[in-house]
Amino acid sequence: MAELIELQEMIEKLRDKLYQVSIGKALTDPEVIRASQMLDVLLNEYQRMLNEKINK
């Protein structure tokens, strides 16, 4: 359970970072894309962990 909470905190930090990075930039800006991809990785990991807990 602690892993999920830690992951949630990381996701929130990356969401904030993505928001900050994207201000005044196009969605296709390389920095915005990198931040978005990093967030996607964490969101996918979070979903995988939730699925594992549900299916136990």
N, CA, C, O and CB atoms as a CASP TS submission, in Angstrom:
PFRMAT TS
TARGET T0000
AUTHOR 0000-0000-0000
METHOD Language model
MODEL 1
PARENT N/A
ATOM      1  N   MET     1       0.819  -1.195   0.000  1.00  0.00           N
ATOM      2  CA  MET     1       0.000   0.000   0.000  1.00  0.00           C
ATOM      3  C   MET     1       0.862   1.258   0.000  1.00  0.00           C
ATOM      4  O   MET     1       0.515   2.250  -0.640  1.00  0.00           O
ATOM      5  CB  MET     1      -0.931  -0.001   1.200  1.00  0.00           C
ATOM      6  N   ALA     2       1.966   1.220   0.704  1.00  0.00           N
ATOM      7  CA  ALA     2       2.867   2.376   0.753  1.00  0.00           C
ATOM      8  C   ALA     2       3.399   2.699  -0.638  1.00  0.00           C
ATOM      9  O   ALA     2       3.609   3.864  -0.974  1.00  0.00           O
ATOM     10  CB  ALA     2       4.037   2.113   1.721  1.00  0.00           C
ATOM     11  N   GLU     3       3.618   1.660  -1.447  1.00  0.00           N
ATOM     12  CA  GLU     3       4.104   1.885  -2.808  1.00  0.00           C
ATOM     13  C   GLU     3       3.108   2.689  -3.627  1.00  0.00           C
ATOM     14  O   GLU     3       3.491   3.575  -4.391  1.00  0.00           O
ATOM     15  CB  GLU     3       4.388   0.556  -3.497  1.00  0.00           C
ATOM     16  N   LEU     4       1.821   2.375  -3.463  1.00  0.00           N
ATOM     17  CA  LEU     4       0.791   3.106  -4.198  1.00  0.00           C
ATOM     18  C   LEU     4       0.743   4.569  -3.774  1.00  0.00           C
ATOM     19  O   LEU     4       0.603   5.460  -4.612  1.00  0.00           O
ATOM     20  CB  LEU     4      -0.575   2.454  -3.988  1.00  0.00           C
ATOM     21  N   ILE     5       0.856   4.807  -2.497  1.00  0.00           N
ATOM     22  CA  ILE     5       0.831   6.189  -1.996  1.00  0.00           C
ATOM     23  C   ILE     5       2.035   6.963  -2.522  1.00  0.00           C
ATOM     24  O   ILE     5       1.911   8.110  -2.952  1.00  0.00           O
ATOM     25  CB  ILE     5       0.816   6.211  -0.448  1.00  0.00           C
ATOM     26  N   GLU     6       3.190   6.326  -2.481  1.00  0.00           N
ATOM     27  CA  GLU     6       4.408   6.968  -2.996  1.00  0.00           C
ATOM     28  C   GLU     6       4.260   7.273  -4.484  1.00  0.00           C
ATOM     29  O   GLU     6       4.647   8.344  -4.951  1.00  0.00           O
ATOM     30  CB  GLU     6       5.645   6.068  -2.755  1.00  0.00           C
ATOM     31  N   LEU     7       3.699   6.322  -5.216  1.00  0.00           N
ATOM     32  CA  LEU     7       3.496   6.513  -6.650  1.00  0.00           C
ATOM     33  C   LEU     7       2.497   7.636  -6.902  1.00  0.00           C
ATOM     34  O   LEU     7       2.682   8.425  -7.828  1.00  0.00           O
ATOM     35  CB  LEU     7       3.011   5.211  -7.306  1.00  0.00           C
ATOM     36  N   GLN     8       1.450   7.720  -6.102  1.00  0.00           N
ATOM     37  CA  GLN     8       0.478   8.807  -6.238  1.00  0.00           C
ATOM     38  C   GLN     8       1.150  10.165  -6.036  1.00  0.00           C
ATOM     39  O   GLN     8       0.869  11.116  -6.764  1.00  0.00           O
ATOM     40  CB  GLN     8      -0.674   8.630  -5.231  1.00  0.00           C
ATOM     41  N   GLU     9       2.024  10.248  -5.059  1.00  0.00           N
ATOM     42  CA  GLU     9       2.738  11.496  -4.803  1.00  0.00           C
ATOM     43  C   GLU     9       3.634  11.867  -5.980  1.00  0.00           C
ATOM     44  O   GLU     9       3.712  13.031  -6.372  1.00  0.00           O
ATOM     45  CB  GLU     9       3.570  11.382  -3.523  1.00  0.00           C
ATOM     46  N   MET    10       4.301  10.876  -6.531  1.00  0.00           N
ATOM     47  CA  MET    10       5.164  11.126  -7.688  1.00  0.00           C
ATOM     48  C   MET    10       4.335  11.587  -8.887  1.00  0.00           C
ATOM     49  O   MET    10       4.746  12.475  -9.633  1.00  0.00           O
ATOM     50  CB  MET    10       5.967   9.857  -8.051  1.00  0.00           C
ATOM     51  N   ILE    11       3.168  10.977  -9.061  1.00  0.00           N
ATOM     52  CA  ILE    11       2.276  11.348 -10.164  1.00  0.00           C
ATOM     53  C   ILE    11       1.839  12.800 -10.014  1.00  0.00           C
ATOM     54  O   ILE    11       1.847  13.553 -10.987  1.00  0.00           O
ATOM     55  CB  ILE    11       1.041  10.416 -10.212  1.00  0.00           C
ATOM     56  N   GLU    12       1.461  13.192  -8.814  1.00  0.00           N
ATOM     57  CA  GLU    12       1.036  14.576  -8.585  1.00  0.00           C
ATOM     58  C   GLU    12       2.169  15.557  -8.865  1.00  0.00           C
ATOM     59  O   GLU    12       1.943  16.616  -9.450  1.00  0.00           O
ATOM     60  CB  GLU    12       0.539  14.750  -7.148  1.00  0.00           C
ATOM     61  N   LYS    13       3.383  15.212  -8.450  1.00  0.00           N
ATOM     62  CA  LYS    13       4.531  16.086  -8.715  1.00  0.00           C
ATOM     63  C   LYS    13       4.780  16.212 -10.214  1.00  0.00           C
ATOM     64  O   LYS    13       5.062  17.301 -10.713  1.00  0.00           O
ATOM     65  CB  LYS    13       5.793  15.549  -8.013  1.00  0.00           C
ATOM     66  N   LEU    14       4.675  15.092 -10.929  1.00  0.00           N
ATOM     67  CA  LEU    14       4.892  15.144 -12.377  1.00  0.00           C
ATOM     68  C   LEU    14       3.770  15.891 -13.089  1.00  0.00           C
ATOM     69  O   LEU    14       4.015  16.560 -14.092  1.00  0.00           O
ATOM     70  CB  LEU    14       5.013  13.733 -12.943  1.00  0.00           C
ATOM     71  N   ARG    15       2.550  15.787 -12.585  1.00  0.00           N
ATOM     72  CA  ARG    15       1.450  16.560 -13.171  1.00  0.00           C
ATOM     73  C   ARG    15       1.724  18.051 -13.031  1.00  0.00           C
ATOM     74  O   ARG    15       1.533  18.827 -13.968  1.00  0.00           O
ATOM     75  CB  ARG    15       0.105  16.197 -12.500  1.00  0.00           C
ATOM     76  N   ASP    16       2.172  18.432 -11.848  1.00  0.00           N
ATOM     77  CA  ASP    16       2.517  19.837 -11.624  1.00  0.00           C
ATOM     78  C   ASP    16       3.648  20.271 -12.552  1.00  0.00           C
ATOM     79  O   ASP    16       3.604  21.356 -13.132  1.00  0.00           O
ATOM     80  CB  ASP    16       2.918  20.065 -10.157  1.00  0.00           C
ATOM     81  N   LYS    17       4.660  19.414 -12.687  1.00  0.00           N
ATOM     82  CA  LYS    17       5.792  19.733 -13.562  1.00  0.00           C
ATOM     83  C   LYS    17       5.325  19.879 -15.001  1.00  0.00           C
ATOM     84  O   LYS    17       5.727  20.814 -15.694  1.00  0.00           O
ATOM     85  CB  LYS    17       6.882  18.647 -13.464  1.00  0.00           C
ATOM     86  N   LEU    18       4.482  18.965 -15.453  1.00  0.00           N
ATOM     87  CA  LEU    18       3.966  19.029 -16.820  1.00  0.00           C
ATOM     88  C   LEU    18       3.220  20.336 -17.030  1.00  0.00           C
ATOM     89  O   LEU    18       3.382  20.990 -18.061  1.00  0.00           O
ATOM     90  CB  LEU    18       3.043  17.827 -17.117  1.00  0.00           C
ATOM     91  N   TYR    19       2.411  20.715 -16.065  1.00  0.00           N
ATOM     92  CA  TYR    19       1.672  21.974 -16.170  1.00  0.00           C
ATOM     93  C   TYR    19       2.639  23.151 -16.287  1.00  0.00           C
ATOM     94  O   TYR    19       2.487  24.006 -17.160  1.00  0.00           O
ATOM     95  CB  TYR    19       0.744  22.162 -14.949  1.00  0.00           C
ATOM     96  N   GLN    20       3.626  23.185 -15.407  1.00  0.00           N
ATOM     97  CA  GLN    20       4.590  24.286 -15.416  1.00  0.00           C
ATOM     98  C   GLN    20       5.386  24.331 -16.721  1.00  0.00           C
ATOM     99  O   GLN    20       5.608  25.404 -17.284  1.00  0.00           O
ATOM    100  CB  GLN    20       5.544  24.158 -14.231  1.00  0.00           C
ATOM    101  N   VAL    21       5.805  23.179 -17.189  1.00  0.00           N
ATOM    102  CA  VAL    21       6.606  23.096 -18.421  1.00  0.00           C
ATOM    103  C   VAL    21       5.784  23.536 -19.629  1.00  0.00           C
ATOM    104  O   VAL    21       6.318  24.133 -20.563  1.00  0.00           O
ATOM    105  CB  VAL    21       7.130  21.657 -18.633  1.00  0.00           C
ATOM    106  N   SER    22       4.494  23.242 -19.608  1.00  0.00           N
ATOM    107  CA  SER    22       3.670  23.486 -20.789  1.00  0.00           C
ATOM    108  C   SER    22       3.193  24.929 -20.924  1.00  0.00           C
ATOM    109  O   SER    22       2.690  25.312 -21.980  1.00  0.00           O
ATOM    110  CB  SER    22       2.486  22.581 -20.762  1.00  0.00           C
ATOM    111  N   ILE    23       3.342  25.729 -19.881  1.00  0.00           N
ATOM    112  CA  ILE    23       2.870  27.117 -19.944  1.00  0.00           C
ATOM    113  C   ILE    23       3.616  27.856 -21.059  1.00  0.00           C
ATOM    114  O   ILE    23       4.843  27.958 -21.053  1.00  0.00           O
ATOM    115  CB  ILE    23       3.074  27.839 -18.570  1.00  0.00           C
ATOM    116  N   GLY    24       2.856  28.354 -21.987  1.00  0.00           N
ATOM    117  CA  GLY    24       3.425  29.140 -23.074  1.00  0.00           C
ATOM    118  C   GLY    24       4.115  28.334 -24.154  1.00  0.00           C
ATOM    119  O   GLY    24       4.753  28.909 -25.035  1.00  0.00           O
ATOM    120  N   LYS    25       4.004  27.030 -24.109  1.00  0.00           N
ATOM    121  CA  LYS    25       4.652  26.184 -25.116  1.00  0.00           C
ATOM    122  C   LYS    25       3.598  25.374 -25.859  1.00  0.00           C
ATOM    123  O   LYS    25       2.499  25.135 -25.360  1.00  0.00           O
ATOM    124  CB  LYS    25       5.697  25.242 -24.461  1.00  0.00           C
ATOM    125  N   ALA    26       3.958  24.969 -27.038  1.00  0.00           N
ATOM    126  CA  ALA    26       3.088  24.090 -27.814  1.00  0.00           C
ATOM    127  C   ALA    26       3.116  22.695 -27.214  1.00  0.00           C
ATOM    128  O   ALA    26       4.103  22.292 -26.598  1.00  0.00           O
ATOM    129  CB  ALA    26       3.516  24.054 -29.300  1.00  0.00           C
ATOM    130  N   LEU    27       2.036  21.967 -27.398  1.00  0.00           N
ATOM    131  CA  LEU    27       1.979  20.597 -26.884  1.00  0.00           C
ATOM    132  C   LEU    27       2.992  19.687 -27.561  1.00  0.00           C
ATOM    133  O   LEU    27       3.288  18.601 -27.062  1.00  0.00           O
ATOM    134  CB  LEU    27       0.586  20.030 -27.065  1.00  0.00           C
ATOM    135  N   THR    28       3.516  20.124 -28.684  1.00  0.00           N
ATOM    136  CA  THR    28       4.520  19.330 -29.408  1.00  0.00           C
ATOM    137  C   THR    28       5.950  19.716 -29.039  1.00  0.00           C
ATOM    138  O   THR    28       6.898  19.169 -29.601  1.00  0.00           O
ATOM    139  CB  THR    28       4.324  19.488 -30.905  1.00  0.00           C
ATOM    140  N   ASP    29       6.113  20.635 -28.120  1.00  0.00           N
ATOM    141  CA  ASP    29       7.446  21.023 -27.666  1.00  0.00           C
ATOM    142  C   ASP    29       8.127  19.806 -27.043  1.00  0.00           C
ATOM    143  O   ASP    29       7.497  19.094 -26.262  1.00  0.00           O
ATOM    144  CB  ASP    29       7.373  22.204 -26.646  1.00  0.00           C
ATOM    145  N   PRO    30       9.385  19.550 -27.363  1.00  0.00           N
ATOM    146  CA  PRO    30      10.075  18.359 -26.836  1.00  0.00           C
ATOM    147  C   PRO    30      10.058  18.250 -25.308  1.00  0.00           C
ATOM    148  O   PRO    30       9.938  17.149 -24.770  1.00  0.00           O
ATOM    149  CB  PRO    30      11.503  18.360 -27.307  1.00  0.00           C
ATOM    150  N   GLU    31      10.175  19.366 -24.616  1.00  0.00           N
ATOM    151  CA  GLU    31      10.166  19.323 -23.152  1.00  0.00           C
ATOM    152  C   GLU    31       8.790  18.914 -22.624  1.00  0.00           C
ATOM    153  O   GLU    31       8.694  18.170 -21.648  1.00  0.00           O
ATOM    154  CB  GLU    31      10.569  20.691 -22.574  1.00  0.00           C
ATOM    155  N   VAL    32       7.738  19.395 -23.261  1.00  0.00           N
ATOM    156  CA  VAL    32       6.372  19.033 -22.865  1.00  0.00           C
ATOM    157  C   VAL    32       6.132  17.552 -23.146  1.00  0.00           C
ATOM    158  O   VAL    32       5.535  16.848 -22.331  1.00  0.00           O
ATOM    159  CB  VAL    32       5.324  19.909 -23.615  1.00  0.00           C
ATOM    160  N   ILE    33       6.593  17.090 -24.287  1.00  0.00           N
ATOM    161  CA  ILE    33       6.423  15.677 -24.647  1.00  0.00           C
ATOM    162  C   ILE    33       7.152  14.776 -23.652  1.00  0.00           C
ATOM    163  O   ILE    33       6.607  13.760 -23.221  1.00  0.00           O
ATOM    164  CB  ILE    33       6.940  15.415 -26.079  1.00  0.00           C
ATOM    165  N   ARG    34       8.380  15.143 -23.286  1.00  0.00           N
ATOM    166  CA  ARG    34       9.149  14.335 -22.315  1.00  0.00           C
ATOM    167  C   ARG    34       8.422  14.258 -20.972  1.00  0.00           C
ATOM    168  O   ARG    34       8.301  13.185 -20.379  1.00  0.00           O
ATOM    169  CB  ARG    34      10.568  14.930 -22.113  1.00  0.00           C
ATOM    170  N   ALA    35       7.948  15.397 -20.507  1.00  0.00           N
ATOM    171  CA  ALA    35       7.239  15.421 -19.222  1.00  0.00           C
ATOM    172  C   ALA    35       5.971  14.574 -19.296  1.00  0.00           C
ATOM    173  O   ALA    35       5.643  13.850 -18.356  1.00  0.00           O
ATOM    174  CB  ALA    35       6.890  16.871 -18.818  1.00  0.00           C
ATOM    175  N   SER    36       5.268  14.671 -20.412  1.00  0.00           N
ATOM    176  CA  SER    36       4.047  13.889 -20.599  1.00  0.00           C
ATOM    177  C   SER    36       4.344  12.393 -20.643  1.00  0.00           C
ATOM    178  O   SER    36       3.604  11.591 -20.073  1.00  0.00           O
ATOM    179  CB  SER    36       3.336  14.316 -21.882  1.00  0.00           C
ATOM    180  N   GLN    37       5.407  12.029 -21.305  1.00  0.00           N
ATOM    181  CA  GLN    37       5.789  10.620 -21.395  1.00  0.00           C
ATOM    182  C   GLN    37       6.194  10.067 -20.027  1.00  0.00           C
ATOM    183  O   GLN    37       5.870   8.927 -19.692  1.00  0.00           O
ATOM    184  CB  GLN    37       6.939  10.445 -22.395  1.00  0.00           C
ATOM    185  N   MET    38       6.893  10.867 -19.250  1.00  0.00           N
ATOM    186  CA  MET    38       7.280  10.433 -17.905  1.00  0.00           C
ATOM    187  C   MET    38       6.033  10.202 -17.050  1.00  0.00           C
ATOM    188  O   MET    38       5.952   9.229 -16.300  1.00  0.00           O
ATOM    189  CB  MET    38       8.209  11.482 -17.235  1.00  0.00           C
ATOM    190  N   LEU    39       5.066  11.111 -17.175  1.00  0.00           N
ATOM    191  CA  LEU    39       3.816  10.958 -16.434  1.00  0.00           C
ATOM    192  C   LEU    39       3.072   9.711 -16.902  1.00  0.00           C
ATOM    193  O   LEU    39       2.523   8.977 -16.080  1.00  0.00           O
ATOM    194  CB  LEU    39       2.928  12.206 -16.603  1.00  0.00           C
ATOM    195  N   ASP    40       3.048   9.464 -18.195  1.00  0.00           N
ATOM    196  CA  ASP    40       2.394   8.264 -18.735  1.00  0.00           C
ATOM    197  C   ASP    40       2.981   6.984 -18.144  1.00  0.00           C
ATOM    198  O   ASP    40       2.248   6.054 -17.807  1.00  0.00           O
ATOM    199  CB  ASP    40       2.521   8.234 -20.259  1.00  0.00           C
ATOM    200  N   VAL    41       4.295   6.944 -18.022  1.00  0.00           N
ATOM    201  CA  VAL    41       4.961   5.761 -17.465  1.00  0.00           C
ATOM    202  C   VAL    41       4.476   5.519 -16.039  1.00  0.00           C
ATOM    203  O   VAL    41       4.150   4.390 -15.672  1.00  0.00           O
ATOM    204  CB  VAL    41       6.506   5.930 -17.492  1.00  0.00           C
ATOM    205  N   LEU    42       4.430   6.578 -15.242  1.00  0.00           N
ATOM    206  CA  LEU    42       3.983   6.414 -13.846  1.00  0.00           C
ATOM    207  C   LEU    42       2.512   6.043 -13.762  1.00  0.00           C
ATOM    208  O   LEU    42       2.123   5.223 -12.930  1.00  0.00           O
ATOM    209  CB  LEU    42       4.231   7.697 -13.055  1.00  0.00           C
ATOM    210  N   LEU    43       1.694   6.639 -14.614  1.00  0.00           N
ATOM    211  CA  LEU    43       0.267   6.305 -14.606  1.00  0.00           C
ATOM    212  C   LEU    43       0.044   4.846 -14.999  1.00  0.00           C
ATOM    213  O   LEU    43      -0.803   4.163 -14.424  1.00  0.00           O
ATOM    214  CB  LEU    43      -0.506   7.232 -15.558  1.00  0.00           C
ATOM    215  N   ASN    44       0.807   4.378 -15.976  1.00  0.00           N
ATOM    216  CA  ASN    44       0.698   2.975 -16.381  1.00  0.00           C
ATOM    217  C   ASN    44       1.131   2.045 -15.246  1.00  0.00           C
ATOM    218  O   ASN    44       0.493   1.021 -15.001  1.00  0.00           O
ATOM    219  CB  ASN    44       1.550   2.710 -17.638  1.00  0.00           C
ATOM    220  N   GLU    45       2.201   2.399 -14.566  1.00  0.00           N
ATOM    221  CA  GLU    45       2.673   1.601 -13.445  1.00  0.00           C
ATOM    222  C   GLU    45       1.641   1.585 -12.313  1.00  0.00           C
ATOM    223  O   GLU    45       1.400   0.544 -11.701  1.00  0.00           O
ATOM    224  CB  GLU    45       4.016   2.142 -12.935  1.00  0.00           C
ATOM    225  N   TYR    46       1.044   2.723 -12.046  1.00  0.00           N
ATOM    226  CA  TYR    46       0.015   2.821 -11.010  1.00  0.00           C
ATOM    227  C   TYR    46      -1.165   1.905 -11.358  1.00  0.00           C
ATOM    228  O   TYR    46      -1.659   1.170 -10.503  1.00  0.00           O
ATOM    229  CB  TYR    46      -0.465   4.293 -10.849  1.00  0.00           C
ATOM    230  N   GLN    47      -1.604   1.957 -12.601  1.00  0.00           N
ATOM    231  CA  GLN    47      -2.724   1.120 -13.038  1.00  0.00           C
ATOM    232  C   GLN    47      -2.368  -0.361 -12.922  1.00  0.00           C
ATOM    233  O   GLN    47      -3.193  -1.173 -12.504  1.00  0.00           O
ATOM    234  CB  GLN    47      -3.120   1.461 -14.490  1.00  0.00           C
ATOM    235  N   ARG    48      -1.131  -0.709 -13.297  1.00  0.00           N
ATOM    236  CA  ARG    48      -0.693  -2.108 -13.199  1.00  0.00           C
ATOM    237  C   ARG    48      -0.726  -2.581 -11.750  1.00  0.00           C
ATOM    238  O   ARG    48      -1.183  -3.686 -11.461  1.00  0.00           O
ATOM    239  CB  ARG    48       0.728  -2.276 -13.779  1.00  0.00           C
ATOM    240  N   MET    49      -0.237  -1.736 -10.841  1.00  0.00           N
ATOM    241  CA  MET    49      -0.223  -2.097  -9.429  1.00  0.00           C
ATOM    242  C   MET    49      -1.637  -2.242  -8.869  1.00  0.00           C
ATOM    243  O   MET    49      -1.906  -3.143  -8.075  1.00  0.00           O
ATOM    244  CB  MET    49       0.549  -1.056  -8.631  1.00  0.00           C
ATOM    245  N   LEU    50      -2.535  -1.357  -9.284  1.00  0.00           N
ATOM    246  CA  LEU    50      -3.924  -1.463  -8.830  1.00  0.00           C
ATOM    247  C   LEU    50      -4.558  -2.754  -9.336  1.00  0.00           C
ATOM    248  O   LEU    50      -5.270  -3.431  -8.595  1.00  0.00           O
ATOM    249  CB  LEU    50      -4.743  -0.249  -9.304  1.00  0.00           C
ATOM    250  N   ASN    51      -4.304  -3.091 -10.585  1.00  0.00           N
ATOM    251  CA  ASN    51      -4.856  -4.318 -11.172  1.00  0.00           C
ATOM    252  C   ASN    51      -4.341  -5.554 -10.427  1.00  0.00           C
ATOM    253  O   ASN    51      -5.094  -6.501 -10.197  1.00  0.00           O
ATOM    254  CB  ASN    51      -4.494  -4.410 -12.673  1.00  0.00           C
ATOM    255  N   GLU    52      -3.069  -5.544 -10.057  1.00  0.00           N
ATOM    256  CA  GLU    52      -2.501  -6.668  -9.316  1.00  0.00           C
ATOM    257  C   GLU    52      -3.187  -6.822  -7.958  1.00  0.00           C
ATOM    258  O   GLU    52      -3.484  -7.937  -7.530  1.00  0.00           O
ATOM    259  CB  GLU    52      -0.986  -6.478  -9.129  1.00  0.00           C
ATOM    260  N   LYS    53      -3.434  -5.703  -7.291  1.00  0.00           N
ATOM    261  CA  LYS    53      -4.081  -5.762  -5.981  1.00  0.00           C
ATOM    262  C   LYS    53      -5.512  -6.253  -6.086  1.00  0.00           C
ATOM    263  O   LYS    53      -5.977  -7.011  -5.234  1.00  0.00           O
ATOM    264  CB  LYS    53      -4.054  -4.398  -5.316  1.00  0.00           C
ATOM    265  N   ILE    54      -6.205  -5.830  -7.118  1.00  0.00           N
ATOM    266  CA  ILE    54      -7.605  -6.228  -7.323  1.00  0.00           C
ATOM    267  C   ILE    54      -7.693  -7.718  -7.662  1.00  0.00           C
ATOM    268  O   ILE    54      -8.612  -8.401  -7.211  1.00  0.00           O
ATOM    269  CB  ILE    54      -8.253  -5.382  -8.452  1.00  0.00           C
ATOM    270  N   ASN    55      -6.764  -8.213  -8.437  1.00  0.00           N
ATOM    271  CA  ASN    55      -6.813  -9.589  -8.919  1.00  0.00           C
ATOM    272  C   ASN    55      -6.195 -10.604  -7.973  1.00  0.00           C
ATOM    273  O   ASN    55      -6.101 -11.783  -8.314  1.00  0.00           O
ATOM    274  CB  ASN    55      -6.131  -9.676 -10.229  1.00  0.00           C
ATOM    275  N   LYS    56      -5.778 -10.181  -6.812  1.00  0.00           N
ATOM    276  CA  LYS    56      -5.195 -11.138  -5.844  1.00  0.00           C
ATOM    277  C   LYS    56      -6.264 -11.923  -5.155  1.00  0.00           C
ATOM    278  O   LYS    56      -5.963 -12.770  -4.313  1.00  0.00           O
ATOM    279  CB  LYS    56      -4.344 -10.419  -4.803  1.00  0.00           C
TER
END
